[in-house]
């Protein structure tokens, strides 16, 4: 399967963005099988043949939307991170840039949430590697934090990276008036860096009696 054809001029770049934005909205609003190339072309105001200049098929277009947006997001994140030696600022910048990107591209966010869990190392469109680059960037920031002495040395980088991205995703699902305020990002970092307890609270309490509530089994 061929990748999307990169735009070689400003005019082509605008047309490529138009096609991707239009198709992304349609794929976000409907199931994949209910979207056709004719509908995408009509909604974008271009000929169907124009779409095939950039994409080999509907599947190629669908996968390319995700790849195209992820590549742009990663470029933004890497530029924001590059060369700055301050873990807290880097974490804040990371969360804010994902926050703003997903707000700017809400249909991509919905499409990405549909597909994110199903992307694995066998993916042939390079999506898994792009997904992993985002996680690697978080892990690099965490490693930097250890070097700076800001973070503990015993943290599980992989687990914390998933927690950070999960918390960022939770912000996106919050009411818009909360999510748009950058102070919500600061609150997220406060919880992440300081926790929510008021002192030396153990995360592994000892039970006098452990109560395991058995859930009823659904009948087949």
C-alpha atoms as a printed R data frame, in Angstrom:
    type eleno elety resid chain resno       x       y      z
1   ATOM     1    CA   UNK     A     1   0.000   0.000  0.000
2   ATOM     2    CA   UNK     A     2   1.447   3.330 -0.947
3   ATOM     3    CA   UNK     A     3   1.657   6.225  1.460
4   ATOM     4    CA   UNK     A     4  -0.035   9.518  0.768
5   ATOM     5    CA   UNK     A     5   1.830  11.677 -1.745
6   ATOM     6    CA   UNK     A     6   3.444  14.657  0.026
7   ATOM     7    CA   UNK     A     7   2.356  18.041 -1.273
8   ATOM     8    CA   UNK     A     8   5.010  19.763 -3.381
9   ATOM     9    CA   UNK     A     9   3.477  23.238 -3.494
10  ATOM    10    CA   UNK     A    10   1.403  25.518 -1.284
11  ATOM    11    CA   UNK     A    11  -1.667  24.967 -3.446
12  ATOM    12    CA   UNK     A    12  -1.318  21.182 -3.277
13  ATOM    13    CA   UNK     A    13  -0.663  21.384  0.465
14  ATOM    14    CA   UNK     A    14  -3.948  23.263  0.957
15  ATOM    15    CA   UNK     A    15  -5.817  20.707 -1.148
16  ATOM    16    CA   UNK     A    16  -4.246  17.821  0.771
17  ATOM    17    CA   UNK     A    17  -5.270  19.433  4.077
18  ATOM    18    CA   UNK     A    18  -8.809  19.963  2.721
19  ATOM    19    CA   UNK     A    19  -9.151  16.318  1.745
20  ATOM    20    CA   UNK     A    20  -7.728  15.062  5.034
21  ATOM    21    CA   UNK     A    21  -9.860  17.397  7.168
22  ATOM    22    CA   UNK     A    22 -13.036  16.520  5.263
23  ATOM    23    CA   UNK     A    23 -12.400  12.778  5.317
24  ATOM    24    CA   UNK     A    24 -11.428  12.883  8.988
25  ATOM    25    CA   UNK     A    25 -14.769  14.452  9.933
26  ATOM    26    CA   UNK     A    26 -16.714  11.895  7.933
27  ATOM    27    CA   UNK     A    27 -14.768   8.945  9.366
28  ATOM    28    CA   UNK     A    28 -15.193  10.359 12.882
29  ATOM    29    CA   UNK     A    29 -18.957  10.766 12.424
30  ATOM    30    CA   UNK     A    30 -19.584   7.410 10.729
31  ATOM    31    CA   UNK     A    31 -18.271   3.868 10.714
32  ATOM    32    CA   UNK     A    32 -15.554   3.203  8.147
33  ATOM    33    CA   UNK     A    33 -17.776   1.061  5.932
34  ATOM    34    CA   UNK     A    34 -20.407   3.808  5.691
35  ATOM    35    CA   UNK     A    35 -18.032   6.376  4.170
36  ATOM    36    CA   UNK     A    36 -17.312   6.295  0.441
37  ATOM    37    CA   UNK     A    37 -14.796   8.176 -1.694
38  ATOM    38    CA   UNK     A    38 -17.598   9.874 -3.650
39  ATOM    39    CA   UNK     A    39 -18.983  11.388 -0.444
40  ATOM    40    CA   UNK     A    40 -15.541  12.604  0.609
41  ATOM    41    CA   UNK     A    41 -14.942  14.191 -2.786
42  ATOM    42    CA   UNK     A    42 -18.354  15.877 -2.819
43  ATOM    43    CA   UNK     A    43 -17.950  17.205  0.742
44  ATOM    44    CA   UNK     A    44 -14.454  18.521 -0.034
45  ATOM    45    CA   UNK     A    45 -15.570  20.067 -3.328
46  ATOM    46    CA   UNK     A    46 -13.007  18.154 -5.402
47  ATOM    47    CA   UNK     A    47 -13.190  15.458 -8.020
48  ATOM    48    CA   UNK     A    48 -12.869  11.849 -6.919
49  ATOM    49    CA   UNK     A    49  -9.885  11.510 -9.235
50  ATOM    50    CA   UNK     A    50  -8.137  14.279 -7.313
51  ATOM    51    CA   UNK     A    51  -8.269  12.193 -4.141
52  ATOM    52    CA   UNK     A    52  -6.648   9.274 -5.978
53  ATOM    53    CA   UNK     A    53  -3.722  11.511 -6.904
54  ATOM    54    CA   UNK     A    54  -2.830  11.563 -3.218
55  ATOM    55    CA   UNK     A    55  -4.187   8.234 -1.959
56  ATOM    56    CA   UNK     A    56  -4.343   4.772 -3.474
57  ATOM    57    CA   UNK     A    57  -7.600   3.716 -1.825
58  ATOM    58    CA   UNK     A    58 -10.077   4.508  0.914
59  ATOM    59    CA   UNK     A    59  -8.040   2.431  3.356
60  ATOM    60    CA   UNK     A    60  -4.881   4.304  2.377
61  ATOM    61    CA   UNK     A    61  -6.686   7.599  2.977
62  ATOM    62    CA   UNK     A    62  -8.017   6.439  6.337
63  ATOM    63    CA   UNK     A    63  -4.617   5.295  7.626
64  ATOM    64    CA   UNK     A    64  -2.912   8.335  6.147
65  ATOM    65    CA   UNK     A    65  -5.172  10.707  8.074
66  ATOM    66    CA   UNK     A    66  -3.904   9.237 11.338
67  ATOM    67    CA   UNK     A    67  -0.292   9.143 10.162
68  ATOM    68    CA   UNK     A    68  -0.411  12.691  8.791
69  ATOM    69    CA   UNK     A    69  -1.834  14.149 12.016
70  ATOM    70    CA   UNK     A    70   0.454  12.129 14.296
71  ATOM    71    CA   UNK     A    71   3.532  13.203 12.344
72  ATOM    72    CA   UNK     A    72   2.481  16.836 12.762
73  ATOM    73    CA   UNK     A    73   1.829  16.371 16.495
74  ATOM    74    CA   UNK     A    74   5.195  14.676 17.034
75  ATOM    75    CA   UNK     A    75   6.967  17.460 15.157
76  ATOM    76    CA   UNK     A    76   5.349  20.000 17.494
77  ATOM    77    CA   UNK     A    77   6.207  18.000 20.622
78  ATOM    78    CA   UNK     A    78   9.813  17.427 19.610
79  ATOM    79    CA   UNK     A    79  10.374  21.091 18.775
80  ATOM    80    CA   UNK     A    80   8.903  22.140 22.110
81  ATOM    81    CA   UNK     A    81  11.127  19.676 23.977
82  ATOM    82    CA   UNK     A    82  14.378  20.087 22.077
83  ATOM    83    CA   UNK     A    83  17.272  21.526 24.070
84  ATOM    84    CA   UNK     A    84  15.377  22.577 27.215
85  ATOM    85    CA   UNK     A    85  16.759  21.158 30.456
86  ATOM    86    CA   UNK     A    86  13.843  21.590 32.831
87  ATOM    87    CA   UNK     A    87  11.693  18.553 33.531
88  ATOM    88    CA   UNK     A    88   8.635  20.373 34.907
89  ATOM    89    CA   UNK     A    89   8.579  22.836 32.002
90  ATOM    90    CA   UNK     A    90   8.989  19.985 29.524
91  ATOM    91    CA   UNK     A    91   6.152  17.984 31.094
92  ATOM    92    CA   UNK     A    92   3.911  21.048 31.128
93  ATOM    93    CA   UNK     A    93   4.785  21.861 27.523
94  ATOM    94    CA   UNK     A    94   4.108  18.251 26.495
95  ATOM    95    CA   UNK     A    95   0.641  18.193 28.068
96  ATOM    96    CA   UNK     A    96  -0.305  21.661 26.813
97  ATOM    97    CA   UNK     A    97   0.711  20.930 23.221
98  ATOM    98    CA   UNK     A    98  -1.274  17.676 23.125
99  ATOM    99    CA   UNK     A    99  -4.149  19.530 24.826
100 ATOM   100    CA   UNK     A   100  -4.163  22.269 22.170
101 ATOM   101    CA   UNK     A   101  -3.595  19.918 19.232
102 ATOM   102    CA   UNK     A   102  -6.539  17.698 20.115
103 ATOM   103    CA   UNK     A   103  -8.722  20.762 20.663
104 ATOM   104    CA   UNK     A   104  -7.752  22.131 17.251
105 ATOM   105    CA   UNK     A   105  -8.424  18.753 15.603
106 ATOM   106    CA   UNK     A   106 -11.470  17.329 17.433
107 ATOM   107    CA   UNK     A   107 -12.442  14.963 14.625
108 ATOM   108    CA   UNK     A   108  -8.943  13.509 14.571
109 ATOM   109    CA   UNK     A   109  -9.141  13.069 18.344
110 ATOM   110    CA   UNK     A   110 -12.319  11.025 17.954
111 ATOM   111    CA   UNK     A   111 -10.831   8.996 15.111
112 ATOM   112    CA   UNK     A   112  -7.618   8.397 17.075
113 ATOM   113    CA   UNK     A   113  -9.572   7.177 20.116
114 ATOM   114    CA   UNK     A   114 -11.345   4.696 17.857
115 ATOM   115    CA   UNK     A   115  -8.090   3.259 16.533
116 ATOM   116    CA   UNK     A   116  -5.443   3.797 19.217
117 ATOM   117    CA   UNK     A   117  -6.044   0.582 21.145
118 ATOM   118    CA   UNK     A   118  -5.952  -1.594 18.028
119 ATOM   119    CA   UNK     A   119  -2.605  -0.366 16.710
120 ATOM   120    CA   UNK     A   120   0.173  -2.875 17.379
121 ATOM   121    CA   UNK     A   121   3.666  -3.680 16.142
122 ATOM   122    CA   UNK     A   122   2.281  -5.515 13.087
123 ATOM   123    CA   UNK     A   123   0.778  -2.285 11.720
124 ATOM   124    CA   UNK     A   124   1.992  -1.750  8.151
125 ATOM   125    CA   UNK     A   125   1.312   1.980  7.942
126 ATOM   126    CA   UNK     A   126   3.948   2.960 10.503
127 ATOM   127    CA   UNK     A   127   1.307   4.038 13.015
128 ATOM   128    CA   UNK     A   128   2.693   1.890 15.823
129 ATOM   129    CA   UNK     A   129   6.113   3.502 15.507
130 ATOM   130    CA   UNK     A   130   4.555   6.978 15.603
131 ATOM   131    CA   UNK     A   131   2.548   6.032 18.676
132 ATOM   132    CA   UNK     A   132   5.716   4.719 20.327
133 ATOM   133    CA   UNK     A   133   7.608   7.919 19.518
134 ATOM   134    CA   UNK     A   134   5.131   9.839 21.659
135 ATOM   135    CA   UNK     A   135   5.655   7.444 24.563
136 ATOM   136    CA   UNK     A   136   9.424   7.543 24.093
137 ATOM   137    CA   UNK     A   137   9.356  11.310 24.330
138 ATOM   138    CA   UNK     A   138   7.550  11.121 27.678
139 ATOM   139    CA   UNK     A   139  10.062   8.545 28.917
140 ATOM   140    CA   UNK     A   140  12.941  10.812 27.874
141 ATOM   141    CA   UNK     A   141  11.461  13.636 29.942
142 ATOM   142    CA   UNK     A   142  11.109  11.297 32.922
143 ATOM   143    CA   UNK     A   143  14.715  10.109 32.548
144 ATOM   144    CA   UNK     A   144  15.791  13.740 32.420
145 ATOM   145    CA   UNK     A   145  13.871  14.318 35.644
146 ATOM   146    CA   UNK     A   146  15.826  11.577 37.363
147 ATOM   147    CA   UNK     A   147  19.102  13.054 36.152
148 ATOM   148    CA   UNK     A   148  18.090  16.477 37.441
149 ATOM   149    CA   UNK     A   149  17.070  14.978 40.775
150 ATOM   150    CA   UNK     A   150  13.487  16.194 40.338
151 ATOM   151    CA   UNK     A   151  11.950  12.708 40.130
152 ATOM   152    CA   UNK     A   152  12.519   9.539 42.138
153 ATOM   153    CA   UNK     A   153  14.852   6.939 40.682
154 ATOM   154    CA   UNK     A   154  12.516   4.027 41.390
155 ATOM   155    CA   UNK     A   155   9.604   5.072 39.175
156 ATOM   156    CA   UNK     A   156   8.443   2.843 36.348
157 ATOM   157    CA   UNK     A   157   8.948   5.078 33.308
158 ATOM   158    CA   UNK     A   158   6.664   3.070 31.052
159 ATOM   159    CA   UNK     A   159   3.812   3.008 33.568
160 ATOM   160    CA   UNK     A   160   4.128   6.727 34.381
161 ATOM   161    CA   UNK     A   161   4.218   7.578 30.653
162 ATOM   162    CA   UNK     A   162   0.887   5.790 30.204
163 ATOM   163    CA   UNK     A   163  -0.508   7.566 33.278
164 ATOM   164    CA   UNK     A   164   0.519  10.990 31.954
165 ATOM   165    CA   UNK     A   165  -1.081  10.370 28.579
166 ATOM   166    CA   UNK     A   166  -4.167   8.918 30.267
167 ATOM   167    CA   UNK     A   167  -4.521  11.975 32.501
168 ATOM   168    CA   UNK     A   168  -4.077  14.244 29.493
169 ATOM   169    CA   UNK     A   169  -6.791  12.313 27.697
170 ATOM   170    CA   UNK     A   170  -9.066  12.741 30.735
171 ATOM   171    CA   UNK     A   171  -8.624  16.512 30.462
172 ATOM   172    CA   UNK     A   172  -9.922  16.359 26.896
173 ATOM   173    CA   UNK     A   173 -13.064  14.640 28.152
174 ATOM   174    CA   UNK     A   174 -13.693  17.313 30.793
175 ATOM   175    CA   UNK     A   175 -16.199  20.150 30.238
176 ATOM   176    CA   UNK     A   176 -14.847  22.582 27.654
177 ATOM   177    CA   UNK     A   177 -14.723  25.509 30.050
178 ATOM   178    CA   UNK     A   178 -12.410  23.468 32.289
179 ATOM   179    CA   UNK     A   179 -10.273  22.002 29.535
180 ATOM   180    CA   UNK     A   180  -9.551  25.344 27.850
181 ATOM   181    CA   UNK     A   181  -7.984  26.785 30.990
182 ATOM   182    CA   UNK     A   182  -4.259  26.126 31.192
183 ATOM   183    CA   UNK     A   183  -4.469  26.079 34.967
184 ATOM   184    CA   UNK     A   184  -6.133  22.677 34.602
185 ATOM   185    CA   UNK     A   185  -2.819  21.473 33.158
186 ATOM   186    CA   UNK     A   186  -1.029  22.864 36.202
187 ATOM   187    CA   UNK     A   187  -3.507  21.006 38.431
188 ATOM   188    CA   UNK     A   188  -2.758  17.809 36.529
189 ATOM   189    CA   UNK     A   189   0.984  18.285 37.051
190 ATOM   190    CA   UNK     A   190   0.415  19.096 40.722
191 ATOM   191    CA   UNK     A   191  -1.358  15.764 41.171
192 ATOM   192    CA   UNK     A   192   1.265  13.938 39.159
193 ATOM   193    CA   UNK     A   193   4.307  15.444 40.890
194 ATOM   194    CA   UNK     A   194   2.955  15.732 44.445
195 ATOM   195    CA   UNK     A   195   0.184  13.187 44.626
196 ATOM   196    CA   UNK     A   196  -3.202  13.698 46.253
197 ATOM   197    CA   UNK     A   197  -2.476  12.561 49.827
198 ATOM   198    CA   UNK     A   198  -1.776  14.931 52.741
199 ATOM   199    CA   UNK     A   199   1.341  13.192 53.996
200 ATOM   200    CA   UNK     A   200   2.971   9.803 54.344
201 ATOM   201    CA   UNK     A   201  -0.026   7.788 53.256
202 ATOM   202    CA   UNK     A   202   0.816   4.221 52.255
203 ATOM   203    CA   UNK     A   203  -0.427   2.986 48.896
204 ATOM   204    CA   UNK     A   204  -0.294  -0.602 50.259
205 ATOM   205    CA   UNK     A   205  -2.522  -0.605 53.384
206 ATOM   206    CA   UNK     A   206  -2.786  -3.650 55.647
207 ATOM   207    CA   UNK     A   207  -6.338  -5.007 55.997
208 ATOM   208    CA   UNK     A   208  -7.722  -6.468 59.207
209 ATOM   209    CA   UNK     A   209 -10.273  -8.080 56.986
210 ATOM   210    CA   UNK     A   210 -10.173  -8.079 53.210
211 ATOM   211    CA   UNK     A   211 -13.604  -7.911 51.669
212 ATOM   212    CA   UNK     A   212 -13.771  -9.208 48.145
213 ATOM   213    CA   UNK     A   213 -17.201  -8.554 46.679
214 ATOM   214    CA   UNK     A   214 -18.130 -11.296 44.283
215 ATOM   215    CA   UNK     A   215 -19.878 -10.109 41.145
216 ATOM   216    CA   UNK     A   216 -22.676 -12.304 39.799
217 ATOM   217    CA   UNK     A   217 -21.764 -14.249 36.683
218 ATOM   218    CA   UNK     A   218 -23.804 -13.396 33.605
219 ATOM   219    CA   UNK     A   219 -25.638 -16.353 32.196
220 ATOM   220    CA   UNK     A   220 -24.810 -17.264 28.624
